[in-house]
Amino acid sequence: MARSTTSDDADVYFIHLRGLLATAILRGEPLQAHQTSGLWLRPSYAAVSARANCALEHGATVISDRRRDASADARLGHRKPPHVRRVQNGWVPQPTLPLWDEPRTDHRARIVASASDRVAWLRARAAGVTATDVAKLASLRAVGAVVNEKRYGSSFSGNRYTDHGRSREPELARWVKGVYGIEPSSDLFHAEANRQHLATPDGIRLRDGRLELAEIKTTTKPWRSIPRSYLRQVWWQQYVLGAERTLVVWEQHVDFVPVDDEPLCRWVDRDDNEIHTLVGLADRVLDLIRGR
């Protein structure tokens, strides 16, 4: 039996589609639309630029083809990898605007506030969407809750566990700096293309021209893998700062006593597919706050 598609699914599919189409257009690669099976996008279309998204807003022509791309099928082995997105009744826009790369603004020129000035830091965070907000955006259904929290504030002001995490963070940051050379950071940054997209990574390192981040957590449970909500935070921070990867560091504790002598850690690479979904959901939050 075919899976039914809800309006929420369609919106999320569209968010994926915009980003994937943009890079395909930048590269001048052909795409195909299929009336029966929807639109299949190749995994190589994952990366995207905001400039291509802008081009999509300004006009397009439409092309379609009922035939499946046999060479693409062969490469995929007639399977559907999880990163290949399907859009029902898809059409492929072709922009008429020229596209080109522009120099990226240095992340240090995009500092909004520092946590050392907590009042300014909190005021700036309230004006945009932060990594903490994005961690809750598991789907389109979560948008409403985030909007209400941004409008009216949260009833959660912390507990013993969050207090423990804050007290341990400086010590864990020193470990990260000593082992990996990632400098601690408490600055709030805005994204290059949107000043309301905000993030405060726990650490920053520029290595061989590549920006790398650190994110520090404490937990009462052992992790087999990094929780999905934390991954959303990581991907959002990578997007806002333009980073290539993040060192996620976590320390397990029992009754607020660390279990191990050293924390555990794992590198998380940038995922542009996930980033595009999060950007779309965050923009929806901002639109609703503005009453659109």
Wavefront OBJ file of the C-alpha trace (Angstrom):
o trace
v 0.000 0.000 0.000
v 1.351 3.402 -0.904
v 2.261 5.700 1.945
v -0.047 8.700 2.251
v 1.576 12.133 2.226
v 0.466 14.652 4.862
v 0.666 18.419 4.427
v 3.513 18.459 6.960
v 5.399 15.888 4.872
v 4.873 17.955 1.744
v 6.222 21.085 3.438
v 9.296 19.269 4.691
v 9.861 17.729 1.256
v 9.655 21.206 -0.273
v 12.233 22.539 2.189
v 14.607 19.741 1.120
v 13.834 20.335 -2.542
v 14.714 24.043 -2.557
v 18.218 23.439 -1.289
v 18.902 20.419 -3.464
v 17.658 22.108 -6.621
v 19.759 25.191 -6.043
v 23.113 23.439 -6.237
v 22.024 21.357 -9.214
v 21.211 24.615 -10.972
v 24.543 26.143 -9.997
v 26.326 23.168 -11.515
v 24.194 23.166 -14.663
v 23.198 19.548 -14.115
v 19.890 18.170 -15.493
v 17.097 16.926 -13.248
v 13.988 14.982 -14.204
v 10.420 15.030 -12.914
v 8.230 11.910 -13.010
v 4.442 11.959 -12.962
v 4.066 8.557 -11.317
v 6.905 8.342 -8.844
v 7.559 11.998 -8.069
v 10.958 13.636 -8.331
v 14.186 11.852 -7.435
v 17.253 13.967 -6.695
v 20.755 12.583 -6.793
v 22.834 12.679 -3.556
v 25.519 14.811 -5.214
v 23.083 17.737 -5.111
v 23.335 18.001 -1.314
v 25.461 21.159 -1.041
v 23.774 24.490 -1.755
v 24.319 28.252 -1.616
v 21.943 30.944 -0.441
v 22.498 32.774 -3.741
v 20.914 29.918 -5.661
v 17.907 29.953 -3.346
v 17.596 33.660 -4.132
v 17.631 32.878 -7.852
v 14.743 30.457 -7.404
v 12.661 33.321 -6.043
v 13.046 35.435 -9.182
v 11.605 33.345 -11.985
v 12.046 29.979 -13.646
v 10.989 27.818 -16.542
v 9.771 24.261 -16.052
v 10.979 21.056 -17.618
v 9.843 17.483 -17.046
v 10.485 13.981 -18.296
v 8.401 10.871 -17.657
v 11.381 8.585 -18.010
v 13.582 7.656 -15.065
v 17.275 8.461 -15.485
v 18.719 4.996 -16.117
v 22.274 6.028 -15.323
v 21.160 7.455 -11.967
v 19.301 4.222 -11.214
v 22.414 2.232 -12.013
v 24.529 4.346 -9.680
v 21.966 3.972 -6.893
v 21.477 0.259 -7.525
v 17.696 0.794 -7.850
v 17.586 1.603 -4.132
v 16.570 4.754 -2.297
v 19.374 5.924 -0.001
v 18.109 7.904 3.014
v 19.665 11.130 1.733
v 17.811 10.989 -1.612
v 14.609 13.026 -1.275
v 11.257 12.339 -2.965
v 8.764 15.080 -3.789
v 5.246 14.273 -4.955
v 4.186 15.994 -8.191
v 7.582 17.664 -8.471
v 8.601 20.162 -11.155
v 12.120 21.254 -11.906
v 12.704 25.032 -12.136
v 15.466 26.437 -14.316
v 16.530 29.941 -13.226
v 17.152 32.698 -15.705
v 19.510 34.630 -13.383
v 23.312 34.333 -13.534
v 24.886 32.843 -10.416
v 28.392 33.305 -9.028
v 30.314 32.697 -5.834
v 31.016 35.557 -3.473
v 33.707 35.787 -0.775
v 32.528 34.510 2.614
v 32.499 37.051 5.425
v 34.921 36.225 8.248
v 32.984 34.760 11.170
v 34.672 37.213 13.548
v 32.955 40.062 11.714
v 29.576 38.513 12.530
v 29.707 38.580 16.345
v 26.431 39.915 17.767
v 27.124 39.733 21.511
v 29.215 37.929 24.102
v 27.889 35.904 27.009
v 30.126 38.050 29.236
v 27.449 40.742 28.749
v 24.530 38.525 29.642
v 21.813 41.151 29.214
v 22.937 42.007 25.665
v 23.465 38.323 24.888
v 19.946 37.352 26.031
v 18.373 40.314 24.233
v 20.129 39.388 20.979
v 19.110 35.726 21.282
v 15.480 36.688 21.791
v 15.495 38.518 18.447
v 16.374 35.459 16.346
v 16.467 31.666 16.094
v 19.307 30.041 18.034
v 20.788 26.549 18.097
v 18.813 25.925 21.305
v 15.597 26.719 19.422
v 16.594 24.610 16.433
v 17.286 21.596 18.670
v 13.518 21.419 19.214
v 12.628 21.603 15.509
v 12.362 17.880 14.895
v 9.559 18.439 12.360
v 7.135 21.036 11.046
v 4.815 20.154 13.928
v 7.365 21.551 16.407
v 7.347 25.014 14.828
v 4.304 26.213 16.767
v 5.814 25.335 20.141
v 9.033 27.182 19.310
v 7.049 30.225 18.132
v 5.093 30.327 21.402
v 8.301 30.030 23.401
v 9.898 32.895 21.467
v 6.813 35.072 21.949
v 6.010 34.366 25.589
v 9.196 32.919 27.038
v 9.856 29.497 28.530
v 8.646 28.290 31.915
v 11.878 26.290 32.252
v 14.610 28.281 33.994
v 16.997 25.420 34.773
v 17.480 22.649 37.316
v 20.285 20.806 39.111
v 21.373 19.111 35.907
v 21.630 22.260 33.831
v 23.431 23.963 36.733
v 25.905 21.074 36.818
v 26.443 21.355 33.079
v 27.222 25.069 33.342
v 29.649 24.496 36.199
v 31.484 21.716 34.344
v 31.680 23.503 30.981
v 34.775 25.657 31.755
v 36.712 22.601 32.944
v 35.688 20.560 29.913
v 36.550 23.507 27.648
v 40.058 23.535 29.126
v 40.375 19.829 28.304
v 39.224 20.471 24.717
v 41.759 23.268 24.316
v 44.595 21.215 25.789
v 43.929 18.111 23.681
v 42.549 19.565 20.438
v 43.642 23.195 20.488
v 40.071 24.468 20.135
v 39.708 27.792 21.902
v 36.695 28.305 24.207
v 34.084 30.739 22.913
v 31.015 32.430 24.391
v 30.273 34.782 21.481
v 26.915 34.866 19.720
v 27.250 34.890 15.904
v 24.774 35.574 13.130
v 24.679 33.760 9.794
v 26.117 35.442 6.737
v 22.805 35.545 4.861
v 20.434 36.169 7.781
v 21.148 38.195 10.915
v 18.320 36.428 12.763
v 19.970 33.026 12.425
v 22.124 32.828 15.554
v 24.486 30.421 17.311
v 26.934 30.289 20.238
v 29.379 27.385 19.843
v 31.423 26.330 22.873
v 34.705 26.388 20.958
v 36.224 27.587 17.674
v 39.380 26.661 15.780
v 40.637 27.777 12.378
v 42.835 25.016 10.946
v 44.307 25.013 7.445
v 41.687 27.533 6.371
v 38.829 25.368 7.696
v 36.651 26.443 10.580
v 35.995 23.785 13.230
v 33.777 24.015 16.305
v 33.296 22.321 19.669
v 30.075 21.608 21.533
v 30.178 20.442 25.172
v 27.498 18.418 26.985
v 27.031 16.590 30.273
v 24.732 13.592 30.623
v 23.483 11.092 33.173
v 23.219 8.342 30.558
v 25.804 6.594 28.384
v 25.508 7.512 24.714
v 25.651 4.947 21.940
v 25.293 7.834 19.536
v 24.850 11.596 19.792
v 21.182 12.461 20.454
v 19.375 13.860 17.451
v 18.476 17.135 19.176
v 22.166 17.807 19.808
v 22.991 16.997 16.196
v 20.498 19.622 15.092
v 22.311 22.133 17.314
v 25.642 21.132 15.798
v 24.448 21.401 12.189
v 22.875 24.782 12.889
v 26.108 26.118 14.414
v 28.058 24.852 11.405
v 25.653 26.672 9.090
v 25.741 29.948 11.036
v 29.527 30.107 11.278
v 30.407 28.325 8.027
v 32.203 25.463 9.798
v 33.170 22.116 8.248
v 32.928 19.909 11.344
v 32.329 19.940 15.106
v 33.914 18.072 17.994
v 31.050 16.994 20.260
v 32.368 16.378 23.784
v 30.310 14.789 26.527
v 30.903 13.798 30.142
v 28.715 11.235 31.865
v 28.107 11.634 35.579
v 26.321 9.766 38.374
v 24.932 11.980 41.141
v 26.991 14.798 39.598
v 30.271 12.880 39.896
v 32.025 12.199 36.540
v 32.135 8.520 35.603
v 35.416 8.674 33.640
v 38.709 10.491 34.088
v 38.277 12.145 30.695
v 35.218 13.041 28.617
v 34.275 11.206 25.435
v 34.157 12.950 22.076
v 33.312 12.464 18.418
v 33.692 14.560 15.269
v 30.472 15.408 13.400
v 30.819 16.493 9.777
v 28.691 19.189 8.197
v 25.477 17.875 6.619
v 24.000 20.345 4.124
v 20.843 18.281 3.610
v 20.021 18.563 7.301
v 21.038 22.223 7.352
v 18.633 23.078 4.524
v 15.755 21.472 6.373
v 16.619 23.366 9.573
v 16.951 26.683 7.741
v 13.499 26.211 6.228
v 11.951 25.384 9.601
v 13.716 28.316 11.294
v 12.478 30.693 8.602
v 8.969 29.394 9.191
v 9.345 30.232 12.892
v 10.436 33.769 12.032
v 7.576 34.197 9.545
v 5.001 33.187 12.145
v 6.507 35.492 14.761
v 6.164 38.351 12.254
v 2.553 37.322 11.636
v 3.001 36.183 8.043
l 1 2 3 4 5 6 7 8 9 10 11 12 13 14 15 16 17 18 19 20 21 22 23 24 25 26 27 28 29 30 31 32 33 34 35 36 37 38 39 40 41 42 43 44 45 46 47 48 49 50 51 52 53 54 55 56 57 58 59 60 61 62 63 64 65 66 67 68 69 70 71 72 73 74 75 76 77 78 79 80 81 82 83 84 85 86 87 88 89 90 91 92 93 94 95 96 97 98 99 100 101 102 103 104 105 106 107 108 109 110 111 112 113 114 115 116 117 118 119 120 121 122 123 124 125 126 127 128 129 130 131 132 133 134 135 136 137 138 139 140 141 142 143 144 145 146 147 148 149 150 151 152 153 154 155 156 157 158 159 160 161 162 163 164 165 166 167 168 169 170 171 172 173 174 175 176 177 178 179 180 181 182 183 184 185 186 187 188 189 190 191 192 193 194 195 196 197 198 199 200 201 202 203 204 205 206 207 208 209 210 211 212 213 214 215 216 217 218 219 220 221 222 223 224 225 226 227 228 229 230 231 232 233 234 235 236 237 238 239 240 241 242 243 244 245 246 247 248 249 250 251 252 253 254 255 256 257 258 259 260 261 262 263 264 265 266 267 268 269 270 271 272 273 274 275 276 277 278 279 280 281 282 283 284 285 286 287 288 289 290 291 292
